[in-house]
Amino acid sequence: MLSNYTAKYTKIDYGYMGQLVEWTEVVTEGKTLEECREMLKDALYEMVAAYHQQNEEIPIGNSLLEQIAVEA
């Protein structure tokens, strides 16, 4: 089964932090945004493998995020 997950990237002092919205335990950091993306994909594959090995239920993806503008 193919699932899509929503990645959230945050700029930090030494690069970027990436985390999956639907599966908050999947989190990583990278010096560049591209590095962080690749590391987040790797972390996701590792978590899926670990959950399968432990017969744990994998969180379902496919969330929709949207930004809402507000004048402050």
N, CA and C atoms as a LAMMPS dump frame, in Angstrom:
ITEM: TIMESTEP
0
ITEM: NUMBER OF ATOMS
216
ITEM: BOX BOUNDS ff ff ff
-5.0000000000000000e+02 5.0000000000000000e+02
-5.0000000000000000e+02 5.0000000000000000e+02
-5.0000000000000000e+02 5.0000000000000000e+02
ITEM: ATOMS id mol type element x y z
1 1 1 N 0.847 -1.176 0
2 1 2 C 0 0 0
3 1 3 C 0.896 1.244 0
4 2 1 N 0.576 2.177 -0.862
5 2 2 C 1.343 3.414 -0.961
6 2 3 C 0.674 4.491 -0.127
7 3 1 N 1.423 5.121 0.746
8 3 2 C 0.923 6.235 1.549
9 3 3 C 1.8 7.449 1.318
10 4 1 N 1.206 8.596 1.376
11 4 2 C 1.943 9.855 1.292
12 4 3 C 1.956 10.497 2.663
13 5 1 N 3.11 10.987 3.063
14 5 2 C 3.246 11.656 4.35
15 5 3 C 3.61 13.118 4.135
16 6 1 N 3.222 13.934 5.076
17 6 2 C 3.451 15.368 5.001
18 6 3 C 4.692 15.719 5.803
19 7 1 N 5.688 16.287 5.124
20 7 2 C 6.938 16.669 5.782
21 7 3 C 6.882 18.146 6.155
22 8 1 N 7.363 18.429 7.348
23 8 2 C 7.467 19.806 7.832
24 8 3 C 8.947 20.085 8.053
25 9 1 N 9.437 21.165 7.443
26 9 2 C 10.847 21.54 7.583
27 9 3 C 10.939 22.864 8.325
28 10 1 N 11.828 22.907 9.297
29 10 2 C 12.035 24.104 10.101
30 10 3 C 13.502 24.496 10.028
31 11 1 N 13.772 25.755 9.73
32 11 2 C 15.146 26.265 9.711
33 11 3 C 15.634 26.347 11.145
34 12 1 N 16.797 25.756 11.399
35 12 2 C 17.419 25.813 12.723
36 12 3 C 18.817 26.404 12.559
37 13 1 N 19.496 26.677 13.657
38 13 2 C 20.806 27.343 13.618
39 13 3 C 21.817 26.657 12.707
40 14 1 N 21.821 25.342 12.691
41 14 2 C 22.847 24.616 11.948
42 14 3 C 22.276 23.86 10.746
43 15 1 N 21.149 24.316 10.208
44 15 2 C 20.581 23.674 9.024
45 15 3 C 19.074 23.606 9.074
46 16 1 N 18.536 22.397 8.921
47 16 2 C 17.093 22.18 8.898
48 16 3 C 16.716 20.968 9.729
49 17 1 N 15.546 21.044 10.347
50 17 2 C 14.949 19.91 11.025
51 17 3 C 13.744 19.488 10.203
52 18 1 N 13.611 18.195 9.941
53 18 2 C 12.474 17.666 9.204
54 18 3 C 11.703 16.7 10.069
55 19 1 N 10.374 16.749 9.954
56 19 2 C 9.52 15.876 10.755
57 19 3 C 8.272 15.556 9.956
58 20 1 N 7.748 14.351 10.125
59 20 2 C 6.495 13.995 9.474
60 20 3 C 5.33 14.423 10.347
61 21 1 N 4.37 15.073 9.761
62 21 2 C 3.214 15.58 10.5
63 21 3 C 2.389 14.429 11.072
64 22 1 N 2.151 13.408 10.26
65 22 2 C 1.298 12.299 10.687
66 22 3 C 2.015 11.294 11.59
67 23 1 N 3.341 11.365 11.623
68 23 2 C 4.134 10.375 12.369
69 23 3 C 5.285 11.134 13.009
70 24 1 N 4.988 11.819 14.098
71 24 2 C 5.929 12.774 14.694
72 24 3 C 7.21 12.133 15.214
73 25 1 N 7.222 10.816 15.386
74 25 2 C 8.456 10.149 15.826
75 25 3 C 9.507 10.128 14.715
76 26 1 N 9.087 10.348 13.48
77 26 2 C 10.024 10.368 12.354
78 26 3 C 10.532 11.8 12.218
79 27 1 N 11.732 12.021 12.711
80 27 2 C 12.315 13.36 12.748
81 27 3 C 13.815 13.248 12.5
82 28 1 N 14.385 14.235 11.83
83 28 2 C 15.819 14.226 11.546
84 28 3 C 16.297 15.647 11.294
85 29 1 N 17.578 15.792 11.108
86 29 2 C 18.175 17.099 10.828
87 29 3 C 19.205 16.958 9.715
88 30 1 N 19.428 18.056 8.999
89 30 2 C 20.438 18.075 7.949
90 30 3 C 21.009 19.466 7.785
91 31 1 N 22.208 19.552 7.243
92 31 2 C 22.853 20.857 7.043
93 31 3 C 22.141 21.675 5.971
94 32 1 N 21.61 20.994 4.941
95 32 2 C 20.873 21.673 3.877
96 32 3 C 19.469 21.091 3.817
97 33 1 N 18.579 21.778 3.133
98 33 2 C 17.219 21.286 2.976
99 33 3 C 17.211 19.959 2.216
100 34 1 N 18.013 19.862 1.169
101 34 2 C 18.084 18.614 0.397
102 34 3 C 18.594 17.455 1.258
103 35 1 N 19.633 17.713 2.047
104 35 2 C 20.163 16.673 2.932
105 35 3 C 19.101 16.244 3.935
106 36 1 N 18.388 17.199 4.471
107 36 2 C 17.335 16.898 5.44
108 36 3 C 16.235 16.059 4.794
109 37 1 N 15.846 16.395 3.566
110 37 2 C 14.823 15.622 2.844
111 37 3 C 15.254 14.166 2.685
112 38 1 N 16.481 13.971 2.251
113 38 2 C 16.983 12.61 2.047
114 38 3 C 17.045 11.844 3.36
115 39 1 N 17.477 12.508 4.401
116 39 2 C 17.569 11.848 5.705
117 39 3 C 16.182 11.524 6.255
118 40 1 N 15.198 12.39 5.977
119 40 2 C 13.837 12.14 6.435
120 40 3 C 13.24 10.937 5.704
121 41 1 N 13.494 10.831 4.404
122 41 2 C 13.036 9.655 3.647
123 41 3 C 13.661 8.384 4.212
124 42 1 N 14.952 8.437 4.492
125 42 2 C 15.639 7.282 5.057
126 42 3 C 15.056 6.916 6.417
127 43 1 N 14.802 7.927 7.247
128 43 2 C 14.222 7.677 8.569
129 43 3 C 12.834 7.057 8.438
130 44 1 N 12.047 7.5 7.467
131 44 2 C 10.716 6.936 7.243
132 44 3 C 10.817 5.462 6.858
133 45 1 N 11.7 5.128 5.919
134 45 2 C 11.871 3.73 5.509
135 45 3 C 12.306 2.862 6.69
136 46 1 N 13.188 3.386 7.521
137 46 2 C 13.653 2.633 8.694
138 46 3 C 12.521 2.418 9.696
139 47 1 N 11.681 3.433 9.904
140 47 2 C 10.553 3.306 10.841
141 47 3 C 9.533 2.302 10.317
142 48 1 N 9.254 2.347 9.009
143 48 2 C 8.319 1.38 8.426
144 48 3 C 8.847 -0.037 8.644
145 49 1 N 10.116 -0.254 8.384
146 49 2 C 10.714 -1.579 8.581
147 49 3 C 10.633 -2.017 10.038
148 50 1 N 10.929 -1.105 10.954
149 50 2 C 10.881 -1.436 12.387
150 50 3 C 9.453 -1.761 12.83
151 51 1 N 8.481 -0.976 12.363
152 51 2 C 7.085 -1.238 12.728
153 51 3 C 6.62 -2.581 12.163
154 52 1 N 7.001 -2.902 10.923
155 52 2 C 6.644 -4.191 10.352
156 52 3 C 7.248 -5.326 11.171
157 53 1 N 8.496 -5.175 11.545
158 53 2 C 9.19 -6.209 12.309
159 53 3 C 8.525 -6.446 13.663
160 54 1 N 7.986 -5.384 14.27
161 54 2 C 7.355 -5.486 15.583
162 54 3 C 5.838 -5.679 15.497
163 55 1 N 5.333 -5.846 14.274
164 55 2 C 3.89 -6 14.05
165 55 3 C 3.085 -4.839 14.617
166 56 1 N 3.64 -3.647 14.524
167 56 2 C 2.971 -2.424 14.973
168 56 3 C 2.179 -1.827 13.814
169 57 1 N 1.111 -1.116 14.125
170 57 2 C 0.32 -0.449 13.099
171 57 3 C 1.023 0.831 12.661
172 58 1 N 1.182 0.994 11.362
173 58 2 C 1.852 2.164 10.804
174 58 3 C 0.832 3.297 10.677
175 59 1 N 1.157 4.489 11.173
176 59 2 C 0.236 5.62 11.041
177 59 3 C -0.088 5.898 9.571
178 60 1 N -1.317 6.236 9.307
179 60 2 C -1.763 6.509 7.942
180 60 3 C -1.39 7.93 7.558
181 61 1 N -0.919 8.094 6.342
182 61 2 C -0.546 9.407 5.821
183 61 3 C -1.705 10.068 5.106
184 62 1 N -1.384 10.887 4.138
185 62 2 C -2.341 11.575 3.278
186 62 3 C -3.048 12.748 3.947
187 63 1 N -2.39 13.442 4.84
188 63 2 C -2.967 14.651 5.422
189 63 3 C -2.892 15.794 4.427
190 64 1 N -3.71 16.771 4.634
191 64 2 C -3.685 17.981 3.822
192 64 3 C -3.389 19.153 4.743
193 65 1 N -2.336 19.9 4.409
194 65 2 C -1.996 21.094 5.16
195 65 3 C -2.195 22.288 4.259
196 66 1 N -2.625 23.377 4.817
197 66 2 C -2.688 24.612 4.054
198 66 3 C -2.326 25.765 4.969
199 67 1 N -1.775 26.789 4.367
200 67 2 C -1.415 27.976 5.132
201 67 3 C -2.57 28.974 5.055
202 68 1 N -2.795 29.638 6.168
203 68 2 C -3.824 30.667 6.236
204 68 3 C -3.141 31.969 6.582
205 69 1 N -3.306 32.957 5.719
206 69 2 C -2.653 34.254 5.915
207 69 3 C -3.479 35.113 6.877
208 70 1 N -2.758 35.855 7.708
209 70 2 C -3.401 36.79 8.616
210 70 3 C -2.489 38.005 8.741
211 71 1 N -3.078 39.17 8.722
212 71 2 C -2.285 40.386 8.88
213 71 3 C -2.151 40.672 10.374
214 72 1 N -0.922 40.742 10.834
215 72 2 C -0.686 40.941 12.268
216 72 3 C -0.279 42.366 12.562
